[in-house]
Structures are given as C-alpha cells and as structure tokens.
Amino acid sequence: MSTFELRQYSLLFLTAVIWGSGFIGQKLGMDHVSPYTFTFMRTFIGGVFLIPVIILIRKRAKARGSIIKKSSPKALLCGSLVCGMCLIAAESFQQFGLQHTDVSKASFITSLYVIFVPIISVFLGQKPSLKTVICVILATIGLYLLCIKNSLSLEFGDLLVLICAVIFAVHILVIAYFVQRCDGVELSCGQFFVASFLGLLMMLFTGCDSLENFLAAAPAFIYCGIMSNGVAYTLQIVGQRGVNAVIATIILSLESVMGTIFGVLLLGDNLSSRQLVGCILMFAAVVFSQLPVKTLLHRMTSRHA
C-alpha cells in the first residue's frame, strides 16, 4: 500500500467514525424539529463552516508558494448542483425514515449503499473484481449481524431509508466523477449551500418549527452541521480522490460499526456476541479489500514452480 493510498483510506475511515457518531445527534435532534428543518440547518452550518476553511487553505498555500489548484467553474457549479441535490434527497429520506424506525435498523439499511454502488457501477461499465465482490458480501453479512437483532421486516420507515441508501450510492459515484475535475473542499462547500437552499424551500413550504423546539435542537444542529457535514463529507470527497468507488464504499460502511461503538460508550448500549461477530466481519472486509491477492497468489505459484 502506497503512502497516498494509506492517507486516502485513513480519511475515509475518519469519515466513517464521524458519521457513526452523527446518528446519535440526528435522533436527538429529530425529537424537537421536522426533518426538513434539521436537514436545512445541518447543511447550512456545514457550508458556512467551510468558507473560512477554504480561505485559510488558500492563504497557507500562497504563503508557502504552493500551486493553488483552481476548479473549473463549470465543473464546480455542475458538481455542486448534482451533489447537493443528491445530498438533500438522501438526508431527507433518512430523516423521515428515522421517525418511523429505530437507529440500528436505519444504520444497517443506510449502509446498504455498499451493495448499491457496485451494482450501479456495473451498469456504468465498471465490472468489480472477484475480491471486491467477496468484500461486499462480507461487509453486508457483518452489517446484518451488527444492526438487525431479530428478523428484518421492512416497514414504511425502512423503505424510506432504503431509498436514502440508493441515493447515497449515486452520491458516492457522482463525487468520484466530479472530485477529479474540481477542488474537493470547494465542491463540498458548494453542495452544502445547494442542499441548504433546497431544504429551506421545503421547510418554508411545510411549515417552520417553534423557536423553543429550534433552540432545543440547536446542539444537534451544530454537531451534525460542523462534524457530520462540514468535516466528514469534506473528508469523504477528499478521501475518494484516486480511490476505487467500491473500495471507498466498503470503508465508509464502517459508520455502522462506529455508531454501535458510540452507542456503547455514550448511551450505555450492550454489545452482544452477534454484534461483535458483525464488527469483525466488516473490519475483515476492509482489510481483505487492501490485500494484494494477485501478488500473493503469484508468489505462491512461483515458489511451487
């Protein structure tokens, strides 16, 4: 594994860690405000948070005499619009779904983008390798053991979250396309403002929440806006540069593992042996995806030759 790959995979893993903690913030925030209000605020805060970050990055690059990568205005505009629409759609379906299902099941269904990304990639002419298929299967089994305590019966809220998972898969593939054509942090900032504008329109159309409820949800707004959106989605976009979209998806799916761990540490949840096996399988899928299987097989056959 090269230094570049190690850095990119580390950024994606850190994204999964932050997203895992964000499930708790989402659930707490939804106790006070509507899904559109929550989505509008978290995306708006994420966009505002990134403005000084972009300015600081450019100032530091200029002070060091580094070459500042300039985004193509057309690519940045198109990327912001497409990624922003995917983001607002996915987060809205997820927020509405969380009103009708529990966090563990929503976490599992959301992470099914680990299946949808390679399926959509096939239709785009990108055939996954056998190793990648095995990793996806391992990750999916691990997700099931981790999140589903009894039988998996789909209810209305689960179907909404399933739609969210499909849209998140599209979002990952769209990012993989545009991140090669424009600056990752600028793309992240642009998608947040597009998503927040659409969220604002839907919030005004469906009705605003009371000031009391708004203030009660403020801590969840701030955490999810800065961390889950501003920091994590930016890390995702930067981390996906030069990385196979399916491999990136397998790493990002560890958000369910991290969500469970945060539930144990912060909410006092218990981790059963079944869930532990699920965590191990998911980590095994990530590790196996990084093993140079072809190189190992070649060395083994060379020794026996």
TIGUKOL-721726 format. One record per residue (C-alpha): residue in three letters; x, y, z. Coordinates in steps of 0.02 Angstrom, whole numbers, padded with zeros to 5 digits, always signed. Layout:
N
ALAXYZ
...
//
This chain:
305
MET+00000+00000+00000
SER+00071+00168-00051
THR+00079+00321+00063
PHE-00054+00404-00045
GLU-00174+00257-00025
LEU-00143+00249+00163
ARG-00186+00433+00179
GLN-00344+00419+00074
TYR-00406+00264+00166
SER-00370+00349+00333
LEU-00476+00499+00281
LEU-00619+00383+00231
PHE-00608+00288+00395
LEU-00611+00451+00493
THR-00767+00497+00393
ALA-00850+00335+00448
VAL-00804+00371+00630
ILE-00885+00544+00625
TRP-01039+00481+00532
GLY-01060+00344+00661
SER-01071+00473+00800
GLY-01190+00578+00694
PHE-01331+00451+00706
ILE-01350+00494+00890
GLY-01358+00680+00851
GLN-01487+00652+00714
LYS-01601+00550+00827
LEU-01590+00678+00968
GLY-01622+00824+00851
MET-01773+00741+00773
ASP-01857+00739+00944
HIS-01883+00927+00926
VAL-01892+00981+00743
SER-01953+00919+00573
PRO-01838+00827+00452
TYR-01830+00975+00331
THR-01783+01096+00470
PHE-01646+00980+00531
THR-01579+00949+00355
PHE-01582+01134+00311
MET-01488+01184+00468
ARG-01355+01048+00462
THR-01314+01081+00279
PHE-01315+01271+00300
ILE-01198+01260+00451
GLY-01086+01141+00354
GLY-01072+01263+00209
VAL-01038+01414+00320
PHE-00908+01315+00418
LEU-00809+01278+00260
ILE-00796+01458+00198
PRO-00657+01509+00321
VAL-00577+01338+00295
ILE-00562+01371+00107
ILE-00492+01546+00140
LEU-00365+01477+00264
ILE-00309+01339+00146
ARG-00280+01465+00006
LYS-00186+01585+00120
ARG-00071+01446+00182
ALA-00041+01383+00006
LYS+00001+01558-00053
ALA+00119+01588+00096
ARG+00213+01426+00057
GLY+00220+01468-00127
SER+00122+01310-00170
ILE+00023+01296-00329
ILE-00161+01326-00291
LYS-00273+01207-00386
LYS-00411+01304-00472
SER-00577+01221-00500
SER-00661+01230-00668
PRO-00809+01349-00637
LYS-00922+01242-00745
ALA-00869+01079-00658
LEU-00886+01159-00485
LEU-01060+01227-00525
CYS-01122+01064-00601
GLY-01042+00961-00462
SER-01117+01071-00326
LEU-01291+01060-00403
VAL-01289+00871-00432
CYS-01204+00825-00267
GLY-01313+00949-00172
MET-01474+00877-00243
CYS-01418+00700-00203
LEU-01370+00753-00027
ILE-01533+00842+00015
ALA-01635+00698-00056
ALA-01537+00563+00037
GLU-01534+00656+00204
SER-01719+00699+00193
PHE-01770+00518+00161
GLN-01657+00465+00304
GLN-01728+00594+00424
PHE-01909+00547+00383
GLY-01864+00363+00397
LEU-01790+00389+00571
GLN-01961+00450+00628
HIS-02033+00277+00593
THR-01890+00156+00629
ASP-01752+00130+00757
VAL-01573+00190+00739
SER-01494+00017+00724
LYS-01606-00037+00581
ALA-01586+00132+00494
SER-01398+00117+00511
PHE-01400-00054+00428
ILE-01514-00003+00285
THR-01420+00160+00253
SER-01256+00065+00240
LEU-01329-00047+00105
TYR-01253+00078-00015
VAL-01107-00042+00000
ILE-01210-00157-00115
PHE-01290-00025-00224
VAL-01126+00059-00276
PRO-01053-00095-00363
ILE-01224-00137-00439
ILE-01240+00037-00514
SER-01057+00031-00567
VAL-01092-00125-00671
PHE-01224-00028-00770
LEU-01093+00108-00796
GLY-00974-00019-00872
GLN-00863-00043-00719
LYS-00851-00228-00680
PRO-00796-00264-00499
SER-00662-00394-00465
LEU-00698-00559-00375
LYS-00604-00494-00222
THR-00714-00339-00217
VAL-00873-00444-00230
ILE-00815-00554-00085
CYS-00778-00398+00019
VAL-00951-00327-00016
ILE-01034-00491+00036
LEU-00931-00499+00196
ALA-00973-00318+00238
THR-01159-00347+00206
ILE-01165-00502+00318
GLY-01071-00405+00451
LEU-01194-00261+00437
TYR-01341-00379+00459
LEU-01267-00463+00614
LEU-01220-00295+00686
CYS-01382-00199+00661
ILE-01527-00322+00648
LYS-01568-00402+00814
ASN-01717-00507+00759
SER-01789-00535+00586
LEU-01776-00399+00454
SER-01954-00345+00415
LEU-01970-00191+00306
GLU-02092-00060+00367
PHE-02133+00113+00298
GLY-01987+00198+00384
ASP-01868+00062+00324
LEU-01921+00087+00143
LEU-01885+00274+00158
VAL-01710+00237+00224
LEU-01685+00109+00084
ILE-01719+00246-00044
CYS-01594+00352+00052
ALA-01463+00213+00032
VAL-01488+00207-00157
ILE-01469+00396-00170
PHE-01313+00393-00060
ALA-01240+00263-00181
VAL-01272+00383-00325
HIS-01196+00523-00220
ILE-01035+00423-00196
LEU-01019+00389-00383
VAL-01057+00570-00428
ILE-00922+00628-00306
ALA-00799+00504-00385
TYR-00832+00590-00552
PHE-00826+00774-00501
VAL-00684+00763-00375
GLN-00565+00734-00522
ARG-00622+00897-00601
CYS-00629+01022-00457
ASP-00562+01057-00283
GLY-00635+00938-00154
VAL-00665+01066-00015
GLU-00746+01190-00134
LEU-00856+01051-00203
SER-00908+01003-00026
CYS-00949+01184+00017
GLY-01048+01207-00144
GLN-01153+01051-00117
PHE-01199+01107+00059
PHE-01265+01276+00002
VAL-01365+01195-00138
ALA-01436+01068-00015
SER-01474+01201+00117
PHE-01564+01312-00009
LEU-01675+01167-00063
GLY-01700+01119+00119
LEU-01751+01297+00161
LEU-01883+01297+00023
MET-01955+01132+00084
MET-01952+01191+00266
LEU-02047+01352+00222
PHE-02170+01254+00116
THR-02209+01125+00252
GLY-02206+01246+00399
CYS-02074+01308+00522
ASP-02044+01240+00696
SER-02067+01344+00853
LEU-01920+01443+00923
GLU-01923+01335+01080
ASN-01903+01174+00980
PHE-01774+01256+00869
LEU-01666+01304+01018
ALA-01687+01131+01095
ALA-01618+01051+00936
ALA-01475+01178+00919
PRO-01338+01066+00995
ALA-01384+00928+00870
PHE-01385+01057+00727
ILE-01213+01119+00772
TYR-01133+00948+00796
CYS-01206+00870+00639
GLY-01180+01029+00539
ILE-00996+01050+00583
MET-00940+00870+00608
SER-01055+00755+00507
ASN-01072+00880+00364
GLY-00934+01010+00364
VAL-00793+00895+00417
ALA-00847+00719+00370
TYR-00920+00750+00197
THR-00766+00852+00153
LEU-00653+00711+00212
GLN-00758+00592+00106
ILE-00738+00698-00051
VAL-00551+00724-00024
GLY-00525+00542+00026
GLN-00614+00475-00128
ARG-00493+00558-00247
GLY-00396+00423-00338
VAL-00484+00281-00243
ASN-00597+00147-00318
ALA-00777+00196-00275
VAL-00824+00020-00217
ILE-00672+00007-00100
ALA-00713+00180-00032
THR-00891+00121-00001
ILE-00833-00031+00099
ILE-00729+00081+00212
LEU-00869+00209+00232
SER-00990+00071+00281
LEU-00893+00056+00444
GLU-01001+00201+00503
SER-01121+00067+00569
VAL-00983-00011+00673
MET-00933+00158+00740
GLY-01116+00200+00775
THR-01130+00042+00880
ILE-00969+00081+00972
PHE-01027+00258+01011
GLY-01193+00187+01071
VAL-01099+00076+01193
LEU-00984+00215+01253
LEU-01109+00360+01262
LEU-01281+00283+01281
GLY-01238+00129+01383
ASP-01294+00006+01249
ASN-01238-00176+01262
LEU-01133-00259+01127
SER-01190-00439+01102
SER-01080-00579+01035
ARG-01182-00574+00873
GLN-01144-00389+00851
LEU-00961-00420+00891
VAL-00951-00550+00752
GLY-01031-00423+00635
CYS-00899-00294+00679
ILE-00760-00420+00649
LEU-00831-00469+00478
MET-00843-00287+00425
PHE-00665-00249+00478
ALA-00611-00410+00390
ALA-00694-00349+00230
VAL-00597-00185+00240
VAL-00431-00274+00274
PHE-00459-00404+00137
SER-00500-00266+00012
GLN-00324-00198+00038
LEU-00231-00363+00023
PRO-00132-00385-00139
VAL-00213-00553-00179
LYS-00142-00565-00355
THR+00034-00532-00292
LEU+00017-00661-00153
LEU-00051-00793-00273
HIS+00089-00756-00396
ARG+00220-00779-00261
MET+00140-00941-00200
THR+00134-01015-00375
SER+00312-00957-00409
ARG+00375-01050-00256
HIS+00290-01211-00308
ALA+00351-01196-00487
//
